[in-house]
Every structure is written in structure tokens, then in C-alpha cells.
Amino acid sequence: MSFLKVQDIHHTYFTKSSATTALSNISFTVEEGEFISLLGPSGCGKTTLLSIISSLLKPTEGTVLLEDKPISTSKNQIGYMLQQDYLFPWKTIEENILIGLKLSDLLNPKTKTNALNLLKQMGLNDSVVKQLPKQLSGGMRQRVALVRTLATEPKLLMLDEPFSALDYQTKLKLEDLVSKTLKEFRKTAILVTHDIGEAISMSDRVFLLSTRPGTIHKIFDIPDELRVLSPFEARNHESYSTIFQAIWKELESLEHANQ
């Protein structure tokens, strides 16, 4: 039994005067603990597919199953990390990381302690918990957002370009931290990104989507010698350049075909 099954997804956006097909014939499976990246030209439907997998959007056709159950029945088992951290500016960091637990009616002394311990694992000490988001840097805020996401112990994480608004050095550090944390907790994750290097260095597999309507053009299996490394180390491995060039070449061919 595959952990996640995406079956025959087709999606069309309708207006009064037109119909635009965003996705066509998307099928794949993801195993528990696997990290998948969705890569492709702008407008290929990556975020639409992420929204469908997370049940925020109902597809025109097709089904998504999490542990053989419809994804729509598993909303409280899905966590999100987005480009913006969406921390409540008037709440303290402690209040922000506990809000998911509170809304899910899971807040108790044990889960609160676990969340605060996770904050420390992210390198944020006790002095931070009573501060407001505006007092933290962008990278620190994204760490808080990750703690808030993981605190509810979701089975599936959806990452929609979570590092794209950060400076390059902070982005690389957070890639390492997020990758290490998800491996430790054996979390299953799907990342949407425009960054080929990010996809290669963080993933087990990279799904390259074609231009609209988005289909799975090609799947790249990341070599074992890269998967065992941190994202920063993977970027410096000799195998990295080879697979980067292969994905770049395919992406270029897709974009030229659309011109």
C-alpha cells in the first residue's frame, strides 16, 4: 500500500467565457518518509496540483488517497509551510507555535512541551518565546512557522516555495535544517519550487511537469550518494552537476516547445 496515491488528476478552470485546463492525466504514488519536489515552467500547474493533493481544491476529475482514504477526510493530517510565514503579528512566538494545536483541540501540557522543545531544536532559545514576530529575522520566522507546522504532527507536509523570499545564505541554512528535521521525524513531504538546485539537494525524486496543461513529463530519481548528504553537501558533490544539467536540459526543451 502506497502512502499517498494521486490517481488520474485532471483539472480545468471555468469562467463564463472560457475553460482553461491546468492539469491533465496526473498519476503517481509517494511512499511514507519520501521527499518529492514538483518542478516545471511557470504556469505549469505546480501550485494547483499541490492544492488538489492537500484537498484545498477539488479536481475536475481524479482522486487523491492518503493511506487509502480520500484526502478530504485527512485535512488535520496535512501541514503547510509557505513562502510567507503567516505568523500572527500580535501574538508571541509561543502563542504562534501553539495555535495549530489549540485549533485542533490537541493542546495539553505534553504537546506544549514538545512544541517548545522543537523550537529549541531549531536553534531558537527561551528568550524568543515571549517576543513578537516583528522582532525576528525572516529566517527565524520561517523556523517558527516550521515548528507550528510540525507541532500538530502531520503525516504529510506541503511546502510551497518556503525559502524563496529569503536571502541565499539563510535559504541554504534553512534547507539543511528542514531536511534534517523531516528525516529525523520521517515525514513525507511535497515541495513546489522553481529552484532546480533546491529540488535536487532536498529530494528523493523530482517530478518535472510539462507546460500547460501540466502533465508529468519526466521523473528524476536522485542518486543515493546525494540523498544521504545534507542539501549543502549535496550541492558540492560531483553527481549534483550531472543531474542538474539533465534537469536543466529537459526544462529548456519544455520552455522552447512552448514558444
TORKE-140544 format. One record per residue (C-alpha): residue in one letter; x, y, z. Coordinates in steps of 0.02 Angstrom, whole numbers, plus 50000, padded with zeros to 5 digits. Example, Ala and Ser with C-alpha at 12.3 -4.5 7.8 and 13.67 -1.06 7.14 Angstrom:
BEGIN
["a" [50615 49775 50390]];
["s" [50684 49947 50357]];
This chain:
BEGIN
["m" [50000 50000 50000]];
["s" [50072 50167 49947]];
["f" [50062 50306 50075]];
["l" [49996 50434 49950]];
["k" [49908 50395 49786]];
["v" [49870 50529 49657]];
["q" [49759 50449 49525]];
["d" [49708 50517 49354]];
["i" [49700 50700 49406]];
["h" [49629 50819 49278]];
["h" [49583 50998 49319]];
["t" [49502 51136 49218]];
["y" [49465 51313 49274]];
["f" [49300 51377 49208]];
["t" [49241 51557 49184]];
["k" [49086 51622 49099]];
["s" [49179 51639 48935]];
["s" [49319 51512 48939]];
["a" [49389 51348 49003]];
["t" [49574 51328 49043]];
["t" [49646 51156 49076]];
["a" [49783 51169 49207]];
["l" [49821 50984 49235]];
["s" [49796 50827 49132]];
["n" [49819 50642 49171]];
["i" [49924 50659 49330]];
["s" [49956 50495 49420]];
["f" [50093 50446 49542]];
["t" [50124 50370 49713]];
["v" [50229 50427 49860]];
["e" [50296 50313 49996]];
["e" [50299 50360 50180]];
["g" [50452 50462 50226]];
["e" [50486 50511 50046]];
["f" [50526 50690 49993]];
["i" [50458 50739 49822]];
["s" [50486 50901 49726]];
["l" [50372 50972 49590]];
["l" [50470 51071 49462]];
["g" [50419 51147 49296]];
["p" [50394 51303 49190]];
["s" [50293 51447 49261]];
["g" [50107 51414 49242]];
["c" [50125 51225 49227]];
["g" [50006 51193 49372]];
["k" [50126 51151 49515]];
["t" [50031 51250 49646]];
["t" [49863 51190 49577]];
["l" [49923 51011 49598]];
["l" [49983 51048 49775]];
["s" [49813 51123 49816]];
["i" [49725 50968 49749]];
["i" [49837 50848 49845]];
["s" [49804 50946 50005]];
["s" [49615 50945 49969]];
["l" [49604 51135 49963]];
["l" [49545 51116 49783]];
["k" [49433 50980 49715]];
["p" [49495 50915 49546]];
["t" [49381 50910 49395]];
["e" [49423 50725 49383]];
["g" [49527 50601 49482]];
["t" [49560 50555 49663]];
["v" [49693 50578 49796]];
["l" [49711 50448 49933]];
["l" [49813 50460 50093]];
["e" [49837 50288 50171]];
["d" [49698 50225 50056]];
["k" [49573 50355 50121]];
["p" [49508 50507 50025]];
["i" [49620 50656 50060]];
["s" [49467 50760 50103]];
["t" [49446 50656 50261]];
["s" [49628 50686 50313]];
["k" [49640 50876 50321]];
["n" [49702 50877 50501]];
["q" [49846 50762 50449]];
["i" [49918 50887 50325]];
["g" [50039 51026 50370]];
["y" [50088 51178 50267]];
["m" [50244 51284 50252]];
["l" [50226 51428 50131]];
["q" [50330 51569 50059]];
["q" [50255 51687 50187]];
["d" [50261 51631 50367]];
["y" [50086 51698 50409]];
["l" [50129 51720 50593]];
["f" [50003 51824 50689]];
["p" [50095 51987 50721]];
["w" [50003 52025 50883]];
["k" [50039 51854 50960]];
["t" [50201 51799 51042]];
["i" [50309 51664 50964]];
["e" [50247 51540 51094]];
["e" [50066 51582 51054]];
["n" [50101 51566 50868]];
["i" [50179 51392 50878]];
["l" [50037 51329 50988]];
["i" [49893 51396 50883]];
["g" [49879 51241 50771]];
["l" [49870 51129 50925]];
["k" [49739 51243 51002]];
["l" [49630 51247 50845]];
["s" [49644 51057 50829]];
["d" [49598 51035 51012]];
["l" [49764 50947 51040]];
["l" [49843 51072 51160]];
["n" [49893 50995 51326]];
["p" [50049 51004 51437]];
["k" [50135 50865 51339]];
["t" [50106 50936 51165]];
["k" [50153 51111 51227]];
["t" [50317 51045 51297]];
["n" [50352 50952 51134]];
["a" [50322 51110 51032]];
["l" [50437 51215 51143]];
["n" [50571 51080 51135]];
["l" [50557 51079 50946]];
["l" [50584 51267 50946]];
["k" [50747 51240 51039]];
["q" [50798 51107 50913]];
["m" [50776 51241 50780]];
["g" [50906 51346 50870]];
["l" [50781 51467 50948]];
["n" [50809 51483 51135]];
["d" [50691 51527 51278]];
["s" [50716 51714 51255]];
["v" [50622 51705 51090]];
["v" [50457 51633 51153]];
["k" [50391 51796 51226]];
["q" [50445 51901 51078]];
["l" [50333 51957 50935]];
["p" [50364 51904 50754]];
["k" [50423 52080 50705]];
["q" [50570 52059 50823]];
["l" [50636 51909 50724]];
["s" [50729 51895 50559]];
["g" [50647 51815 50406]];
["g" [50744 51653 50432]];
["m" [50695 51643 50615]];
["r" [50514 51673 50572]];
["q" [50517 51530 50446]];
["r" [50588 51416 50582]];
["v" [50443 51466 50694]];
["a" [50323 51428 50551]];
["l" [50401 51255 50532]];
["v" [50383 51221 50719]];
["r" [50200 51274 50711]];
["t" [50175 51155 50565]];
["l" [50263 51007 50646]];
["a" [50186 51033 50818]];
["t" [50022 50952 50764]];
["e" [50120 50800 50700]];
["p" [50050 50800 50522]];
["k" [50078 50645 50417]];
["l" [50104 50744 50256]];
["l" [50191 50911 50233]];
["m" [50156 51028 50089]];
["l" [50298 51152 50056]];
["d" [50255 51291 49932]];
["e" [50416 51385 49894]];
["p" [50452 51410 50080]];
["f" [50628 51480 50056]];
["s" [50605 51590 49902]];
["a" [50587 51754 49998]];
["l" [50748 51728 50098]];
["d" [50924 51784 50059]];
["y" [51034 51648 49985]];
["q" [51138 51610 50141]];
["t" [50984 51596 50252]];
["k" [50898 51491 50119]];
["l" [51041 51364 50116]];
["k" [51044 51353 50306]];
["l" [50856 51326 50315]];
["e" [50861 51193 50178]];
["d" [50984 51095 50286]];
["l" [50881 51121 50444]];
["v" [50715 51073 50364]];
["s" [50790 50922 50276]];
["k" [50870 50859 50436]];
["t" [50711 50886 50538]];
["l" [50598 50797 50413]];
["k" [50717 50648 50403]];
["e" [50725 50636 50593]];
["f" [50536 50636 50606]];
["r" [50520 50527 50450]];
["k" [50396 50648 50374]];
["t" [50328 50635 50198]];
["a" [50343 50800 50105]];
["i" [50299 50876 49937]];
["l" [50392 51033 49886]];
["v" [50345 51156 49749]];
["t" [50497 51254 49690]];
["h" [50570 51347 49542]];
["d" [50746 51311 49605]];
["i" [50824 51158 49519]];
["g" [50965 51153 49647]];
["e" [50843 51154 49791]];
["a" [50741 51013 49714]];
["i" [50896 50905 49685]];
["s" [50977 50934 49854]];
["m" [50822 50905 49960]];
["s" [50727 50770 49867]];
["d" [50719 50583 49839]];
["r" [50632 50612 49673]];
["v" [50599 50764 49564]];
["f" [50441 50770 49459]];
["l" [50460 50883 49307]];
["l" [50293 50948 49244]];
["s" [50263 50999 49064]];
["t" [50193 51165 49008]];
["r" [50005 51191 49024]];
["p" [49910 51082 49033]];
["g" [50030 51010 49160]];
["t" [50072 50826 49145]];
["i" [50217 50730 49221]];
["h" [50348 50750 49085]];
["k" [50486 50655 49174]];
["i" [50534 50589 49346]];
["f" [50714 50603 49405]];
["d" [50773 50484 49541]];
["i" [50905 50571 49647]];
["p" [51060 50459 49667]];
["d" [51087 50379 49837]];
["e" [51254 50466 49858]];
["l" [51162 50634 49859]];
["r" [51013 50580 49963]];
["v" [51121 50534 50113]];
["l" [51201 50708 50116]];
["s" [51135 50872 50183]];
["p" [51071 50990 50048]];
["f" [51226 51099 50065]];
["e" [51342 50949 50048]];
["a" [51240 50880 49902]];
["r" [51264 51042 49804]];
["n" [51453 51015 49814]];
["h" [51452 50831 49761]];
["e" [51513 50783 49587]];
["s" [51348 50694 49547]];
["y" [51250 50854 49579]];
["s" [51311 50941 49421]];
["t" [51266 50793 49312]];
["i" [51084 50783 49367]];
["f" [51070 50974 49370]];
["q" [51120 50980 49186]];
["a" [50998 50840 49143]];
["i" [50851 50929 49225]];
["w" [50904 51097 49153]];
["k" [50909 51023 48978]];
["e" [50734 50949 48995]];
["l" [50666 51111 49068]];
["e" [50742 51211 48925]];
["s" [50664 51095 48796]];
["l" [50493 51117 48878]];
["e" [50506 51305 48878]];
["h" [50566 51311 48696]];
["a" [50423 51197 48644]];
["n" [50301 51321 48719]];
["q" [50369 51471 48623]];
